Amino acid sequence: MGYFDYQTFLIKEGLTADELSTYQIKAQEGINAGETWNPTGYACNNAVRAYLYYKEYDKILFPETKTNEAENFRYGSGLTGPNDDTVLKGEISWDGTADKMYNDFTGSGNDLSGDFTEVTKGTTETWKKYFERLQKEADKGSIIVGVIHSSLRTSSRGHVVALMPKSLCSGTRLVFNNWQGEKEVELPCSIEAGAAEKLIKWFSQSKDETNYYKWFKYEK
């Protein structure tokens, strides 16, 4: 039935306005932190790990930092929390790049399966329905991380995003037409912290790469 359209609630989404505002604030804090750690380069890994930390106070997506290395700062040691040291050690293989996150998520590196479950596309499920399902999970407040390895891209770097409730996205939603044999496949809303883009926006990776992303739901 959905919620009544009062200020406190949002129709067809399982989040109150206050809850939605919290997601937006924590996402922006994560984006800002990621840019601070690596302001002149790619910050997708830092933004996603900082978002999860700010939202859930979970350090799992930080790398296994090396306390005596100056490089730690670029991967999160500059972040301080209410009950944490300045070096936040997590469970991602050093040095915490998107490629290392991909390896750990997919089981070829450190094991993250106790905290994340892969959300796979059903054998008979269309891409349209699959992305709709991912978006609905995000709309209800689930934290879902999408990651791709550089070997599956034209770029020399991997990439990682976190899905967000669609109410937080602005602008024109990306729609793939005549993609993977389907028409009008709508892409979900995500935290994007690539080179020049550090914001909440509609997922906008290339057609050639999107089907190689793997998606993982945070289960804590």
Sequence and secondary structure as in RCSB ss.txt:
>XXXX:A:sequence
MGYFDYQTFLIKEGLTADELSTYQIKAQEGINAGETWNPTGYACNNAVRAYLYYKEYDKILFPETKTNEAENFRY
GSGLTGPNDDTVLKGEISWDGTADKMYNDFTGSGNDLSGDFTEVTKGTTETWKKYFERLQKEADKGSIIVGVIHS
SLRTSSRGHVVALMPKSLCSGTRLVFNNWQGEKEVELPCSIEAGAAEKLIKWFSQSKDETNYYKWFKYEK
>XXXX:A:secstr
    SSTTB TTSS BHHHHHHHHHHHHHHHHHHHHHSTTS  HHHHHHHHHHHHH   TTSB   TT GGGGGG
TTT   TT  SS   SB TT  HHHHHHHHTTSSS  TTTEEE    TT  HHHHHHHHHHHHHTT  EEEEE G
GGSSSSS EEEEE  GGG  S   EESSBTTBS EE  EEEEESSS EEEEE    HHHHTT EEEEE  
